[in-house]
Amino acid sequence: MELTPIYKRVIGLDVHQAKISAFAVAEQPDGWVTVDSREFGDFKRDRRVLAEWAKSIAPEVVVIESTGIYWKSPFAALEKVGIVA
């Protein structure tokens, strides 16, 4: 079965109480697909670094998976740099 991608630049976040796991999949202009995974803390400075990293990738979409209310702070940090998850 062949899959057809919908988006060419995507970030997925798995948000926990003290850690955020981030995965970026991006198709480059030459067609090569890169995958980058990172972990961030949940302090304010860590969320700022996460947001700047996400901004540098210029994703078409960001997907957040979270338990409880832990998604709110990373969501706000992304909004501050112009990314709507």
N, C-alpha and C positions, 0 to 999 in steps of 0.2 A: 504494500500500500504506500503510495506516495503522498507526502504531506505538502501542502502549499502554505507557505508562511503568510500571515496576515500583516504582521509588522516587521520592519527590518531592524529596529533598535528598541530593545525591551529591557526593563529592570524589574526583577522580582525581589521583594523584601520579606523576610521571615522575622517578625518582631517578637522578642521575648522581653521579660522584665528588665534584664540587665545586658542584653546583647541583641544586635541586629545583624542578621546574615543577609548579605546582598549578592545578587547574581545579575550580571549584565550579559546579554547576548546581542551582538551587533554585526550586521552584514556590512563589510567594507566596500568601497567603490569597485574594487576588482572582483567582488563576489565572494571573497574569503570571509568566513564567519569566525568571529572571535568571541571567546567566553571569558569573563573575568569574575572572580568571586572574592569577596572581602567580608571581613567582620568588623563591626563598629561597636563601641560601647554605647551606653544610653545616657551619658552625661550630655549637657547642652553643647559643649565643645565638640563632642563626638558626632552629634546630630548635624552640626554645621559642616563638619568634614564630609559626612555622608552626603549632604545636600550639594556641596561643591563638586564632589566626585560624580554624582548623578548628573549634575548640570553639564559637566565636561563630556559626558557620553551623549547628551542631547537625545534622550529617549522619546519615542513616540507615545509610549505608555509605561506607567509604573504600576505594578500589582503588589498589593500589601496583604499578607496573611498575618493575623494577630489574634491572640487570645485576650479577651477582656478589653481594657481601655488603652493598652500599651501602644496602639497605632497612632494615637492623637499627636504626640510630640514629634515623631518622625514626619508625619503628614504636614504639620505646621512648618517644620524646617524646610521641607520640599516646596511648599507654597511660597516661602520667603524668597526662594531663588527662581520662582516662576514656573515650577513644575506642579501640575495638578495630577494627583494619583487617582 
